[in-house]
Amino acid sequence: MATKIDLKTEQLQQLYKKYNVKELYLFGSATTDNFSEDSDLDFIVKFDRQGFEGGV
């Protein structure tokens, strides 16, 4: 049975700004009916390197 993911929109927006996130993708069991409370969350994150400290 699928479990609801409680998104913390305000916190996500703060993280996007802090780490210059350009795109965020969710994949794996969280995107299927196999997701459960024991599942982890799998993300692909694309960063905007301009203005990111330590960026190349």
PQR file of N, CA, C, O and H, with PARSE charges and radii, in Angstrom:
ATOM      1  N   MET A   1       0.835  -1.186   0.000 -0.4000 1.5000
ATOM      2  CA  MET A   1       0.000   0.000   0.000 -0.0000 2.0000
ATOM      3  C   MET A   1       0.879   1.249   0.000  0.5500 1.7000
ATOM      4  O   MET A   1       1.851   1.323   0.751 -0.5500 1.4000
ATOM      5  N   ALA A   2       0.553   2.202  -0.814 -0.4000 1.5000
ATOM      6  CA  ALA A   2       1.337   3.427  -0.935 -0.0000 2.0000
ATOM      7  C   ALA A   2       1.192   4.285   0.316  0.5500 1.7000
ATOM      8  O   ALA A   2       0.117   4.365   0.910 -0.5500 1.4000
ATOM      9  H   ALA A   2      -0.237   2.143  -1.425  0.4000 1.0000
ATOM     10  N   THR A   3       2.293   4.923   0.705 -0.4000 1.5000
ATOM     11  CA  THR A   3       2.334   5.824   1.846 -0.0000 2.0000
ATOM     12  C   THR A   3       2.444   7.250   1.335  0.5500 1.7000
ATOM     13  O   THR A   3       3.158   7.514   0.367 -0.5500 1.4000
ATOM     14  H   THR A   3       3.166   4.857   0.223  0.4000 1.0000
ATOM     15  N   LYS A   4       1.748   8.158   1.974 -0.4000 1.5000
ATOM     16  CA  LYS A   4       1.801   9.565   1.583 -0.0000 2.0000
ATOM     17  C   LYS A   4       3.118  10.179   2.043  0.5500 1.7000
ATOM     18  O   LYS A   4       3.572   9.930   3.160 -0.5500 1.4000
ATOM     19  H   LYS A   4       1.168   7.943   2.760  0.4000 1.0000
ATOM     20  N   ILE A   5       3.728  10.983   1.175 -0.4000 1.5000
ATOM     21  CA  ILE A   5       4.941  11.717   1.524 -0.0000 2.0000
ATOM     22  C   ILE A   5       4.517  13.121   1.927  0.5500 1.7000
ATOM     23  O   ILE A   5       3.888  13.832   1.143 -0.5500 1.4000
ATOM     24  H   ILE A   5       3.360  11.185   0.268  0.4000 1.0000
ATOM     25  N   ASP A   6       4.859  13.523   3.145 -0.4000 1.5000
ATOM     26  CA  ASP A   6       4.513  14.851   3.645 -0.0000 2.0000
ATOM     27  C   ASP A   6       5.608  15.826   3.220  0.5500 1.7000
ATOM     28  O   ASP A   6       6.680  15.873   3.823 -0.5500 1.4000
ATOM     29  H   ASP A   6       5.370  12.946   3.782  0.4000 1.0000
ATOM     30  N   LEU A   7       5.325  16.603   2.174 -0.4000 1.5000
ATOM     31  CA  LEU A   7       6.307  17.549   1.661 -0.0000 2.0000
ATOM     32  C   LEU A   7       6.313  18.819   2.494  0.5500 1.7000
ATOM     33  O   LEU A   7       5.263  19.404   2.758 -0.5500 1.4000
ATOM     34  H   LEU A   7       4.454  16.565   1.685  0.4000 1.0000
ATOM     35  N   LYS A   8       7.478  19.234   2.899 -0.4000 1.5000
ATOM     36  CA  LYS A   8       7.660  20.472   3.650 -0.0000 2.0000
ATOM     37  C   LYS A   8       8.077  21.550   2.656  0.5500 1.7000
ATOM     38  O   LYS A   8       9.266  21.814   2.477 -0.5500 1.4000
ATOM     39  H   LYS A   8       8.331  18.759   2.685  0.4000 1.0000
ATOM     40  N   THR A   9       7.097  22.165   2.017 -0.4000 1.5000
ATOM     41  CA  THR A   9       7.343  23.080   0.908 -0.0000 2.0000
ATOM     42  C   THR A   9       8.280  24.221   1.291  0.5500 1.7000
ATOM     43  O   THR A   9       9.207  24.536   0.545 -0.5500 1.4000
ATOM     44  H   THR A   9       6.131  21.951   2.162  0.4000 1.0000
ATOM     45  N   GLU A  10       8.050  24.836   2.433 -0.4000 1.5000
ATOM     46  CA  GLU A  10       8.884  25.972   2.843 -0.0000 2.0000
ATOM     47  C   GLU A  10      10.337  25.546   3.041  0.5500 1.7000
ATOM     48  O   GLU A  10      11.252  26.248   2.610 -0.5500 1.4000
ATOM     49  H   GLU A  10       7.297  24.581   3.039  0.4000 1.0000
ATOM     50  N   GLN A  11      10.555  24.403   3.687 -0.4000 1.5000
ATOM     51  CA  GLN A  11      11.912  23.908   3.909 -0.0000 2.0000
ATOM     52  C   GLN A  11      12.581  23.529   2.589  0.5500 1.7000
ATOM     53  O   GLN A  11      13.775  23.769   2.407 -0.5500 1.4000
ATOM     54  H   GLN A  11       9.812  23.832   4.037  0.4000 1.0000
ATOM     55  N   LEU A  12      11.820  22.940   1.671 -0.4000 1.5000
ATOM     56  CA  LEU A  12      12.376  22.598   0.358 -0.0000 2.0000
ATOM     57  C   LEU A  12      12.814  23.851  -0.391  0.5500 1.7000
ATOM     58  O   LEU A  12      13.876  23.859  -1.014 -0.5500 1.4000
ATOM     59  H   LEU A  12      10.850  22.745   1.818  0.4000 1.0000
ATOM     60  N   GLN A  13      12.012  24.901  -0.337 -0.4000 1.5000
ATOM     61  CA  GLN A  13      12.369  26.149  -1.010 -0.0000 2.0000
ATOM     62  C   GLN A  13      13.646  26.737  -0.427  0.5500 1.7000
ATOM     63  O   GLN A  13      14.476  27.262  -1.169 -0.5500 1.4000
ATOM     64  H   GLN A  13      11.149  24.894   0.169  0.4000 1.0000
ATOM     65  N   GLN A  14      13.817  26.657   0.884 -0.4000 1.5000
ATOM     66  CA  GLN A  14      15.034  27.154   1.526 -0.0000 2.0000
ATOM     67  C   GLN A  14      16.256  26.352   1.070  0.5500 1.7000
ATOM     68  O   GLN A  14      17.314  26.925   0.808 -0.5500 1.4000
ATOM     69  H   GLN A  14      13.142  26.231   1.487  0.4000 1.0000
ATOM     70  N   LEU A  15      16.109  25.039   0.976 -0.4000 1.5000
ATOM     71  CA  LEU A  15      17.217  24.197   0.521 -0.0000 2.0000
ATOM     72  C   LEU A  15      17.558  24.469  -0.939  0.5500 1.7000
ATOM     73  O   LEU A  15      18.732  24.501  -1.308 -0.5500 1.4000
ATOM     74  H   LEU A  15      15.250  24.574   1.188  0.4000 1.0000
ATOM     75  N   TYR A  16      16.532  24.665  -1.775 -0.4000 1.5000
ATOM     76  CA  TYR A  16      16.750  25.006  -3.186 -0.0000 2.0000
ATOM     77  C   TYR A  16      17.629  26.245  -3.292  0.5500 1.7000
ATOM     78  O   TYR A  16      18.597  26.264  -4.053 -0.5500 1.4000
ATOM     79  H   TYR A  16      15.578  24.639  -1.476  0.4000 1.0000
ATOM     80  N   LYS A  17      17.290  27.270  -2.533 -0.4000 1.5000
ATOM     81  CA  LYS A  17      18.037  28.532  -2.584 -0.0000 2.0000
ATOM     82  C   LYS A  17      19.441  28.369  -2.018  0.5500 1.7000
ATOM     83  O   LYS A  17      20.409  28.842  -2.613 -0.5500 1.4000
ATOM     84  H   LYS A  17      16.504  27.254  -1.915  0.4000 1.0000
ATOM     85  N   LYS A  18      19.556  27.712  -0.884 -0.4000 1.5000
ATOM     86  CA  LYS A  18      20.849  27.565  -0.209 -0.0000 2.0000
ATOM     87  C   LYS A  18      21.857  26.815  -1.073  0.5500 1.7000
ATOM     88  O   LYS A  18      23.033  27.177  -1.115 -0.5500 1.4000
ATOM     89  H   LYS A  18      18.770  27.328  -0.400  0.4000 1.0000
ATOM     90  N   TYR A  19      21.399  25.772  -1.764 -0.4000 1.5000
ATOM     91  CA  TYR A  19      22.306  24.922  -2.530 -0.0000 2.0000
ATOM     92  C   TYR A  19      22.186  25.103  -4.038  0.5500 1.7000
ATOM     93  O   TYR A  19      22.701  24.287  -4.803 -0.5500 1.4000
ATOM     94  H   TYR A  19      20.444  25.478  -1.730  0.4000 1.0000
ATOM     95  N   ASN A  20      21.509  26.170  -4.473 -0.4000 1.5000
ATOM     96  CA  ASN A  20      21.361  26.481  -5.899 -0.0000 2.0000
ATOM     97  C   ASN A  20      20.887  25.277  -6.708  0.5500 1.7000
ATOM     98  O   ASN A  20      21.479  24.924  -7.727 -0.5500 1.4000
ATOM     99  H   ASN A  20      21.091  26.833  -3.851  0.4000 1.0000
ATOM    100  N   VAL A  21      19.819  24.660  -6.240 -0.4000 1.5000
ATOM    101  CA  VAL A  21      19.243  23.510  -6.935 -0.0000 2.0000
ATOM    102  C   VAL A  21      18.532  23.998  -8.190  0.5500 1.7000
ATOM    103  O   VAL A  21      17.672  24.877  -8.137 -0.5500 1.4000
ATOM    104  H   VAL A  21      19.337  24.946  -5.412  0.4000 1.0000
ATOM    105  N   LYS A  22      18.910  23.411  -9.309 -0.4000 1.5000
ATOM    106  CA  LYS A  22      18.296  23.761 -10.588 -0.0000 2.0000
ATOM    107  C   LYS A  22      17.122  22.833 -10.894  0.5500 1.7000
ATOM    108  O   LYS A  22      16.069  23.283 -11.345 -0.5500 1.4000
ATOM    109  H   LYS A  22      19.608  22.697  -9.352  0.4000 1.0000
ATOM    110  N   GLU A  23      17.308  21.535 -10.646 -0.4000 1.5000
ATOM    111  CA  GLU A  23      16.266  20.540 -10.893 -0.0000 2.0000
ATOM    112  C   GLU A  23      16.367  19.448  -9.834  0.5500 1.7000
ATOM    113  O   GLU A  23      17.454  19.128  -9.354 -0.5500 1.4000
ATOM    114  H   GLU A  23      18.163  21.169 -10.280  0.4000 1.0000
ATOM    115  N   LEU A  24      15.221  18.888  -9.481 -0.4000 1.5000
ATOM    116  CA  LEU A  24      15.161  17.808  -8.504 -0.0000 2.0000
ATOM    117  C   LEU A  24      14.204  16.747  -9.023  0.5500 1.7000
ATOM    118  O   LEU A  24      13.057  17.041  -9.356 -0.5500 1.4000
ATOM    119  H   LEU A  24      14.337  19.148  -9.871  0.4000 1.0000
ATOM    120  N   TYR A  25      14.687  15.507  -9.087 -0.4000 1.5000
ATOM    121  CA  TYR A  25      13.881  14.396  -9.592 -0.0000 2.0000
ATOM    122  C   TYR A  25      13.763  13.328  -8.520  0.5500 1.7000
ATOM    123  O   TYR A  25      14.750  12.974  -7.875 -0.5500 1.4000
ATOM    124  H   TYR A  25      15.619  15.268  -8.816  0.4000 1.0000
ATOM    125  N   LEU A  26      12.569  12.821  -8.333 -0.4000 1.5000
ATOM    126  CA  LEU A  26      12.310  11.708  -7.438 -0.0000 2.0000
ATOM    127  C   LEU A  26      12.137  10.456  -8.292  0.5500 1.7000
ATOM    128  O   LEU A  26      11.432  10.486  -9.301 -0.5500 1.4000
ATOM    129  H   LEU A  26      11.767  13.109  -8.857  0.4000 1.0000
ATOM    130  N   PHE A  27      12.781   9.349  -7.892 -0.4000 1.5000
ATOM    131  CA  PHE A  27      12.639   8.102  -8.636 -0.0000 2.0000
ATOM    132  C   PHE A  27      12.638   6.934  -7.662  0.5500 1.7000
ATOM    133  O   PHE A  27      12.781   7.125  -6.455 -0.5500 1.4000
ATOM    134  H   PHE A  27      13.353   9.325  -7.072  0.4000 1.0000
ATOM    135  N   GLY A  28      12.479   5.747  -8.177 -0.4000 1.5000
ATOM    136  CA  GLY A  28      12.494   4.554  -7.345 -0.0000 2.0000
ATOM    137  C   GLY A  28      11.114   4.215  -6.816  0.5500 1.7000
ATOM    138  O   GLY A  28      10.100   4.607  -7.394 -0.5500 1.4000
ATOM    139  H   GLY A  28      12.362   5.592  -9.158  0.4000 1.0000
ATOM    140  N   SER A  29      11.087   3.481  -5.707 -0.4000 1.5000
ATOM    141  CA  SER A  29       9.815   2.969  -5.187 -0.0000 2.0000
ATOM    142  C   SER A  29       8.848   4.077  -4.782  0.5500 1.7000
ATOM    143  O   SER A  29       7.638   3.851  -4.755 -0.5500 1.4000
ATOM    144  H   SER A  29      11.911   3.163  -5.238  0.4000 1.0000
ATOM    145  N   ALA A  30       9.349   5.260  -4.468 -0.4000 1.5000
ATOM    146  CA  ALA A  30       8.473   6.375  -4.075 -0.0000 2.0000
ATOM    147  C   ALA A  30       7.557   6.809  -5.208  0.5500 1.7000
ATOM    148  O   ALA A  30       6.549   7.475  -4.971 -0.5500 1.4000
ATOM    149  H   ALA A  30      10.332   5.444  -4.489  0.4000 1.0000
ATOM    150  N   THR A  31       7.893   6.440  -6.425 -0.4000 1.5000
ATOM    151  CA  THR A  31       7.069   6.815  -7.579 -0.0000 2.0000
ATOM    152  C   THR A  31       6.158   5.666  -8.025  0.5500 1.7000
ATOM    153  O   THR A  31       5.524   5.735  -9.078 -0.5500 1.4000
ATOM    154  H   THR A  31       8.712   5.899  -6.617  0.4000 1.0000
ATOM    155  N   THR A  32       6.102   4.617  -7.210 -0.4000 1.5000
ATOM    156  CA  THR A  32       5.285   3.447  -7.556 -0.0000 2.0000
ATOM    157  C   THR A  32       4.347   3.092  -6.405  0.5500 1.7000
ATOM    158  O   THR A  32       4.388   3.705  -5.338 -0.5500 1.4000
ATOM    159  H   THR A  32       6.617   4.561  -6.354  0.4000 1.0000
ATOM    160  N   ASP A  33       3.517   2.107  -6.639 -0.4000 1.5000
ATOM    161  CA  ASP A  33       2.627   1.607  -5.589 -0.0000 2.0000
ATOM    162  C   ASP A  33       3.368   0.739  -4.577  0.5500 1.7000
ATOM    163  O   ASP A  33       2.770   0.309  -3.591 -0.5500 1.4000
ATOM    164  H   ASP A  33       3.484   1.609  -7.505  0.4000 1.0000
ATOM    165  N   ASN A  34       4.660   0.471  -4.798 -0.4000 1.5000
ATOM    166  CA  ASN A  34       5.449  -0.348  -3.878 -0.0000 2.0000
ATOM    167  C   ASN A  34       6.048   0.460  -2.736  0.5500 1.7000
ATOM    168  O   ASN A  34       6.695  -0.112  -1.859 -0.5500 1.4000
ATOM    169  H   ASN A  34       5.145   0.820  -5.599  0.4000 1.0000
ATOM    170  N   PHE A  35       5.851   1.766  -2.723 -0.4000 1.5000
ATOM    171  CA  PHE A  35       6.405   2.630  -1.679 -0.0000 2.0000
ATOM    172  C   PHE A  35       5.707   2.348  -0.352  0.5500 1.7000
ATOM    173  O   PHE A  35       4.484   2.221  -0.300 -0.5500 1.4000
ATOM    174  H   PHE A  35       5.325   2.230  -3.436  0.4000 1.0000
ATOM    175  N   SER A  36       6.495   2.253   0.720 -0.4000 1.5000
ATOM    176  CA  SER A  36       5.934   2.009   2.052 -0.0000 2.0000
ATOM    177  C   SER A  36       6.677   2.867   3.068  0.5500 1.7000
ATOM    178  O   SER A  36       7.631   3.564   2.725 -0.5500 1.4000
ATOM    179  H   SER A  36       7.488   2.356   0.678  0.4000 1.0000
ATOM    180  N   GLU A  37       6.236   2.810   4.308 -0.4000 1.5000
ATOM    181  CA  GLU A  37       6.883   3.609   5.352 -0.0000 2.0000
ATOM    182  C   GLU A  37       8.326   3.169   5.593  0.5500 1.7000
ATOM    183  O   GLU A  37       9.091   3.915   6.203 -0.5500 1.4000
ATOM    184  H   GLU A  37       5.461   2.243   4.586  0.4000 1.0000
ATOM    185  N   ASP A  38       8.718   1.990   5.136 -0.4000 1.5000
ATOM    186  CA  ASP A  38      10.091   1.505   5.281 -0.0000 2.0000
ATOM    187  C   ASP A  38      10.972   1.863   4.088  0.5500 1.7000
ATOM    188  O   ASP A  38      12.175   1.603   4.107 -0.5500 1.4000
ATOM    189  H   ASP A  38       8.096   1.383   4.640  0.4000 1.0000
ATOM    190  N   SER A  39      10.383   2.458   3.053 -0.4000 1.5000
ATOM    191  CA  SER A  39      11.130   2.805   1.839 -0.0000 2.0000
ATOM    192  C   SER A  39      11.972   4.056   2.058  0.5500 1.7000
ATOM    193  O   SER A  39      11.674   4.887   2.916 -0.5500 1.4000
ATOM    194  H   SER A  39       9.406   2.669   3.038  0.4000 1.0000
ATOM    195  N   ASP A  40      13.026   4.167   1.264 -0.4000 1.5000
ATOM    196  CA  ASP A  40      13.813   5.396   1.273 -0.0000 2.0000
ATOM    197  C   ASP A  40      13.365   6.261   0.094  0.5500 1.7000
ATOM    198  O   ASP A  40      12.548   5.838  -0.724 -0.5500 1.4000
ATOM    199  H   ASP A  40      13.268   3.492   0.567  0.4000 1.0000
ATOM    200  N   LEU A  41      13.904   7.463   0.020 -0.4000 1.5000
ATOM    201  CA  LEU A  41      13.609   8.370  -1.087 -0.0000 2.0000
ATOM    202  C   LEU A  41      14.862   8.511  -1.933  0.5500 1.7000
ATOM    203  O   LEU A  41      15.942   8.790  -1.411 -0.5500 1.4000
ATOM    204  H   LEU A  41      14.567   7.806   0.685  0.4000 1.0000
ATOM    205  N   ASP A  42      14.722   8.320  -3.232 -0.4000 1.5000
ATOM    206  CA  ASP A  42      15.836   8.411  -4.166 -0.0000 2.0000
ATOM    207  C   ASP A  42      15.664   9.669  -5.010  0.5500 1.7000
ATOM    208  O   ASP A  42      14.626   9.873  -5.640 -0.5500 1.4000
ATOM    209  H   ASP A  42      13.845   8.093  -3.656  0.4000 1.0000
ATOM    210  N   PHE A  43      16.710  10.517  -5.012 -0.4000 1.5000
ATOM    211  CA  PHE A  43      16.657  11.771  -5.752 -0.0000 2.0000
ATOM    212  C   PHE A  43      17.834  11.901  -6.702  0.5500 1.7000
ATOM    213  O   PHE A  43      18.926  11.400  -6.431 -0.5500 1.4000
ATOM    214  H   PHE A  43      17.553  10.351  -4.500  0.4000 1.0000
ATOM    215  N   ILE A  44      17.601  12.573  -7.809 -0.4000 1.5000
ATOM    216  CA  ILE A  44      18.667  13.086  -8.666 -0.0000 2.0000
ATOM    217  C   ILE A  44      18.573  14.600  -8.531  0.5500 1.7000
ATOM    218  O   ILE A  44      17.498  15.177  -8.688 -0.5500 1.4000
ATOM    219  H   ILE A  44      16.715  12.980  -8.029  0.4000 1.0000
ATOM    220  N   VAL A  45      19.700  15.240  -8.241 -0.4000 1.5000
ATOM    221  CA  VAL A  45      19.710  16.688  -8.049 -0.0000 2.0000
ATOM    222  C   VAL A  45      20.662  17.311  -9.055  0.5500 1.7000
ATOM    223  O   VAL A  45      21.813  16.889  -9.173 -0.5500 1.4000
ATOM    224  H   VAL A  45      20.574  14.771  -8.114  0.4000 1.0000
ATOM    225  N   LYS A  46      20.178  18.323  -9.784 -0.4000 1.5000
ATOM    226  CA  LYS A  46      21.017  19.101 -10.693 -0.0000 2.0000
ATOM    227  C   LYS A  46      21.201  20.472 -10.065  0.5500 1.7000
ATOM    228  O   LYS A  46      20.231  21.142  -9.710 -0.5500 1.4000
ATOM    229  H   LYS A  46      19.244  18.665  -9.687  0.4000 1.0000
ATOM    230  N   PHE A  47      22.464  20.882  -9.932 -0.4000 1.5000
ATOM    231  CA  PHE A  47      22.783  22.159  -9.309 -0.0000 2.0000
ATOM    232  C   PHE A  47      23.139  23.198 -10.361  0.5500 1.7000
ATOM    233  O   PHE A  47      23.680  22.872 -11.418 -0.5500 1.4000
ATOM    234  H   PHE A  47      23.252  20.337 -10.221  0.4000 1.0000
ATOM    235  N   ASP A  48      22.830  24.448 -10.058 -0.4000 1.5000
ATOM    236  CA  ASP A  48      23.279  25.573 -10.864 -0.0000 2.0000
ATOM    237  C   ASP A  48      24.638  25.969 -10.302  0.5500 1.7000
ATOM    238  O   ASP A  48      24.715  26.532  -9.209 -0.5500 1.4000
ATOM    239  H   ASP A  48      22.390  24.713  -9.199  0.4000 1.0000
ATOM    240  N   ARG A  49      25.693  25.687 -11.025 -0.4000 1.5000
ATOM    241  CA  ARG A  49      27.042  25.915 -10.513 -0.0000 2.0000
ATOM    242  C   ARG A  49      27.407  27.390 -10.409  0.5500 1.7000
ATOM    243  O   ARG A  49      28.275  27.752  -9.614 -0.5500 1.4000
ATOM    244  H   ARG A  49      25.631  25.230 -11.913  0.4000 1.0000
ATOM    245  N   GLN A  50      26.770  28.240 -11.187 -0.4000 1.5000
ATOM    246  CA  GLN A  50      27.077  29.662 -11.102 -0.0000 2.0000
ATOM    247  C   GLN A  50      26.578  30.189  -9.765  0.5500 1.7000
ATOM    248  O   GLN A  50      25.409  30.024  -9.416 -0.5500 1.4000
ATOM    249  H   GLN A  50      26.065  27.946 -11.833  0.4000 1.0000
ATOM    250  N   GLY A  51      27.461  30.812  -9.035 -0.4000 1.5000
ATOM    251  CA  GLY A  51      27.102  31.363  -7.744 -0.0000 2.0000
ATOM    252  C   GLY A  51      27.151  30.353  -6.618  0.5500 1.7000
ATOM    253  O   GLY A  51      26.838  30.687  -5.476 -0.5500 1.4000
ATOM    254  H   GLY A  51      28.411  30.946  -9.319  0.4000 1.0000
ATOM    255  N   PHE A  52      27.541  29.117  -6.918 -0.4000 1.5000
ATOM    256  CA  PHE A  52      27.631  28.083  -5.898 -0.0000 2.0000
ATOM    257  C   PHE A  52      29.051  28.028  -5.377  0.5500 1.7000
ATOM    258  O   PHE A  52      29.986  27.795  -6.142 -0.5500 1.4000
ATOM    259  H   PHE A  52      27.795  28.845  -7.846  0.4000 1.0000
ATOM    260  N   GLU A  53      29.224  28.242  -4.078 -0.4000 1.5000
ATOM    261  CA  GLU A  53      30.567  28.207  -3.499 -0.0000 2.0000
ATOM    262  C   GLU A  53      31.163  26.820  -3.679  0.5500 1.7000
ATOM    263  O   GLU A  53      30.522  25.817  -3.366 -0.5500 1.4000
ATOM    264  H   GLU A  53      28.464  28.431  -3.456  0.4000 1.0000
ATOM    265  N   GLY A  54      32.363  26.767  -4.171 -0.4000 1.5000
ATOM    266  CA  GLY A  54      33.030  25.502  -4.407 -0.0000 2.0000
ATOM    267  C   GLY A  54      32.743  24.926  -5.776  0.5500 1.7000
ATOM    268  O   GLY A  54      33.292  23.887  -6.143 -0.5500 1.4000
ATOM    269  H   GLY A  54      32.884  27.582  -4.425  0.4000 1.0000
ATOM    270  N   GLY A  55      31.885  25.593  -6.537 -0.4000 1.5000
ATOM    271  CA  GLY A  55      31.569  25.124  -7.887 -0.0000 2.0000
ATOM    272  C   GLY A  55      32.729  25.350  -8.829  0.5500 1.7000
ATOM    273  O   GLY A  55      33.559  26.233  -8.610 -0.5500 1.4000
ATOM    274  H   GLY A  55      31.439  26.437  -6.239  0.4000 1.0000
ATOM    275  N   VAL A  56      32.783  24.557  -9.867 -0.4000 1.5000
ATOM    276  CA  VAL A  56      33.868  24.657 -10.845 -0.0000 2.0000
ATOM    277  C   VAL A  56      33.411  25.483 -12.018  0.5500 1.7000
ATOM    278  O   VAL A  56      34.175  25.692 -12.961 -0.5500 1.4000
ATOM    279  H   VAL A  56      32.110  23.840 -10.045  0.4000 1.0000
TER
END
